[in-house]
């Protein structure tokens, strides 16, 4: 049997299995009320949905009309949700559309995982294992299929990794454009942005000037633009969730808590 055909056939079986898994997942998280099926998302995602509903209906990105409080941290995702609210469907189905969008992003991500794996090895088992472990990773599906922006962010980051591998030592502004867009999906994507920038700056010595200009330039422009827009509209430099969760806590305690969470994650991620 042709090895390329076998690879594509095996990969296709995983994708088909994953799509069936998505179908069962969405059905399992829906419920009936008075003979009508309702689809729901995570509580945080439903908060974003309310902001999106008001935005789609001309009230702006607010929780209540006239109250300018930014209770979300994913502006571009809220914008996508707002577009869904413009569709001629019932409110009981809007969450289903968001779930389908998230499922589509996660499925597309599998194709990129395949390409990235094949960049390093032609081993069929390694490729299938990487794709399968990504497809059926429970935390990723829980967030991605229940309305969180995680599905889009994963696809964006995987695309960035693929572009880096594809371009080799050549500079590509598309990498930074995509990373800059990701900060509009979630502001703290600035962290992986800086990590990727640092790696490229160190490894691509001949392109350091371009990385400095475009990499840092787009990061400052995207974060600065969002901060300015937030201040003008909401009167605050940071989302309201920051002030609710962090304000008043000493910096030392914040750093210690973050260090504990990092060690805890790293320890249990090793399977111990």
N, C-alpha and C positions, 0 to 999 in steps of 0.2 A: 504494500500500500504506500502511495506517495506520502512522504513525511510531512510535506506542507499541508496536504489534504487532511492527514491525521491530526495535525496541530489545530487547524481551523475547525475540524469536526469536534474534537474534544473540547476546545474552547467554547464552541457553540452550544454544546450540551450543558456546560456550566452556566452560560448566560440564560439558556432556556429554563434551567432549574432555578436560577435566581429570580427570574421574572415570575415563575410560579410561586416562589417563596414570598415575593412582594405582594402578589395577589392574595395569598392566604393571610399575610400580615395585616393588610388593609381591611380585609373582611373581619378579622379577629378583633380589630380595634374600633369597629363601627358598632352601632346599636340601633334598635328599633324603638320608636316612640309613636304610639297611635298609628301603627302601620307604615310610618315613614322612616327610612333609613337615614341616620345622621352619622357624619364622619367628623372625627375630632383630632386635635393636635395636642402637643404638650402645652402646659399652662403658659409658659413663656411665649410659645408660638401664638397662642390664642390672644395674648396681650398685644403682640405685634399685629394680629389680625384686626383688632379693634381700631388701632391707629390707622391701619390700611383702609378699613371701612370708612372712617371719617374722612380720610384723605380722598378716597374715590368719590365721596359724596359732597365734596367742596368745602369741608370744614377744616381742612388742613391736617397735618400729622399730629393730632391731639387725642387724648383719652376722652375728654369731655369738651364740648364746644366752648371756645373762648378761654380755656385753661391751657396755657402754653407750658406744659411740663413734658420733657422728653423721657418717657418711661421705656424706651427701647434702645438697643445698642447695635441695630442692624438696618440702617437706613435704606440701602439698596434692596434688601430683602423685603422690607416694608413696601417699597415701591412696586416690586413684583407682585406682592399680595394685593396691592391696590388695583393693579391691572386685572387680577382675577375677579375682584369685586365688581368690575365693570361688565363681566360676562352675564348673559341672560340666563342665569341659573339661580336656583333657590339657595338660601343661606345654608341649608343642610348639606349642600354639595360643594361649597367653596373650599372646605378643608380637603375634600377628595382631590380637587384639582391641584392643590398645593402638594399633597402626597404624591400625585402622579409626576409633578415637576421634580420633586426631590428624588423619586425613584428613577426618573430619566437621567438625572445627573449622576446618580450612583451607578447606573448601568453603563453610561458612557465612560465613567471612570475605569471600569474593568478593561475596556479596550486599551486605555493608556497604560494601565498596569501591565498588560500583556506586552505592549511595545517596549516599556522600560525594562522589563525582565529579559526580553529577547535581545536587548541591546548588550546585555552582559553575558548571556549564555543561550545556547541552543537546546539545552536540556529540556525535554518535554515535561518531565515531572516537576521540575523547578517552576516552569511557567504556570502549569496548571495549579500547583500548590499555592503560588503567589496570588493568582486570580481567585481561587476558591476561598482562601483565608481572608482576602479582602471582601469578597462578596458576602460571606456569612459571618462577618465580625459583628457580634451582637450590638455593642455600643454604637457603632457607626450606623447601623440600621435603625436603632431605636431613635436616635436623633434625626437622622436623615429622612426617615419615613413618617415621622410625626411632626413635620413642619419646621424644623430648625434650619438655619442657614448653613449648617454643617455640610449638607450635600453639595451645595454650590462651592463652598470653600475647599472641600476635598478635591473636587474636579479642577478648580483653579490651581491649587498647589501641584497636583499631579501633572497638569498641563505645563506648568512652569518647569518642573523637573525634566519632563520630556523635551521641552524646547532647549534647555541647557545641554542635555546629552546630544540632541540632534545638531546643535550649532557648534559643539566642540569648543574651540578657543576663539571662535568668532563672536564679536559683540552683537547682541540683539536687543534693540530697544523694546521689542514686544514683550520681553520678560518683565521689564519694569512697568510697562503699561498695565499688564495683567495684575501684577502685584499691587500697583496703585489702586486699581479697581477693587481689589479684594479688601482694601481698607475701608471702602465704602460699604461693603457687605458687613464688615465688622472692624471696628476701629483698632482693636488689639492685634489685627493681622500685621501691624507694624513690627511686631516681634519677629515672626518668620521672614518678613521683608528684610529686616536688618541682618538676620543670620545669612540669608542667601546673598545679600549684597556683600557681606564680609567675605564669604567664601569665594565669590567671583572676583572681588577686588584683589584678594591674595593670590589666587591661582592664575588669573589672566593679567599678568604683569604688563603686557603690551597694550591693554585696553583700560588701564586704571583711570586715565583722564576721563574717558567716556562714562565709566562707572560712577565716578564722582559727580560729573555733571548731570547725567540722566538719572542715575540711581538715587542719589540724595536729593536731586532737584525735584523729581516726581514725588518722592516721599514727603518732602516739606510742603509741596504744593497741595497734595491730596489731604494730608493731615491738617495743614493750615487752613485750607478752604473749608473743610468740614467744621473746624473749630470756630471759624468766623461766622459761618452760616448758623451754627448752633447758638452762638452768642447773640446774633441779631434776632433770631426767631424765639429762642427760649430764655435768653438772658443769662445763660450759664456757659461756662467753658467746657464742662463735662456733662455726660448724661446723668439724669437724676439718680439712676441706680448706683452710681459711684458714691454720691453723697449719702445715700441710704445705707450702703454696705461698708464703706471705708472711712468716711469722715469722722474724725474724733479719735481714731485709733492711732497710737504712736507708730512711727515708721519702723521702729525696731520690731514691734509685734507683727506688723504686716510682712516684713522680710522673713521673720522666723516661721510664720504660718506658711508663706510661700515655699520656703525651704523644706518644711515638713511635708507639704503636699507633693513636692518634686521627688523627695526620697521615697515617700510612700508609693507613688506611681511607678517609679523606676524599680522598686523592690518587687512589687506584685506583677509588673510587666514581664519579669524574667520567669514567671511561672512558679515562684516559691510560695 
